[in-house]
Amino acid sequence: MVMASRDYQEKRDFIRMRVETPVQITLLDGEESYSGTCVDLSGGGLLVEMQTLLPVGTLLEVNIASQHGHSPMLRAKTKVARVVSQPESEEQPCKLGLEIEEVITD
């Protein structure tokens, strides 16, 4: 499909899928881990909602589990590409745009 022929708002290289599923996040340069919600997913990245604001450029491993308890649906090395929204209070989550650097297959 040619990008110009799309008659809707999505003009990215990959179509986004809304998934609203739990995600486990681990810093690649340490052992800190976090949990959050993967709001949407595409071939190039994902939008994650979590309580901890991480700076742009932070390298992470993300794991999205299968709803059936099998191997992870997605396991990948990612990088925080952008901060979509910052929390106005401690109770509100932030939204981070993560770029997939490498899909882990082992």
N, C-alpha and C positions, 0 to 999 in steps of 0.2 A: 504494500500500500504506500502510495506517495503521501508524504506528510501534508502537502498542500491540498490534497483532495479530502481531508477530514473536514466534516461539516459540524464539528462540535469543538468545545473549548480546549480539549486536551491536545497539545501540540508537542509533547515530549517524545523522546525516542521510544519509550516504553509506556504502555497503558498502566495506570494505577488501579489496583484492586483494593477495595475496602475490606479489611479483614477483622479488625477489632479482636485481637487475640493476645494472650500473654506472651511476653518476651523476656528472656534472661539475658543480661548484658554484663560482660566482664571486661575490665580494662586490660589491654594487651601488655602494658608495661607494669602490671602489678596484679594483686589478687583481689582487688576490690570488685564486688559484683553488685548488681542492682536488678530490680525487676521493674517492668513497665508494661505498657500496652502498645502493640504494633497497630497503628491506626490504618495505615495503608502500605501496600507493598507493590513494587514494580521490579522489572529486570535490572534496574540500575540502583535501586535504593529503597529505603523505607522511612516512614514517618513514625516516630516513637514518642509516646507520652510517658513521662516519668517524673518522680519527685526531685531528682537531683539534676541540677543544671551543669552540663559538661561543656568545656570550651571547644570552639571550632578547632579542628585538627586532631582531637583526641582519637586515638586508635582503640577500637573495641572488637570484641567477638560477640556476636549475637546468636542466640538459639531460640528458634520458635518451634515449640513442640507440636507434634501431631495430636489431634484431638482424640485419637484412638490409642494413644500410649506407645506408639511405635517410635522408631528413630526420629530425630528432629526433622521437622518439615523443611527447615532451613537452618543451616549453620554456616556463618560467614564472618570474615574479617571485614570490618567497616571503619569508616572515618566520619566523625561529625563534620558535615559539610556546612550546616547552618543552624542557627537557633531560630526557630519559627516563632515561638512565643516564650516569654519569660513569665514566671509566676509573680502575681502581685502580692501574694501572701504565701506562707509556708504550707497551707492546705491545698493550694492550687498546683497542678502539675505543669511542667514546662513541656514544650514540643520541640524535638530535635529532628532535623533532616539528616539521615545517615546515608552515605554513599557506599555501595558494596564494592570493596576492593578485590575480594577473592572469596569464592564459594568453597567451603571446606567439605571434602567428600569422604574423608576417612573416618 
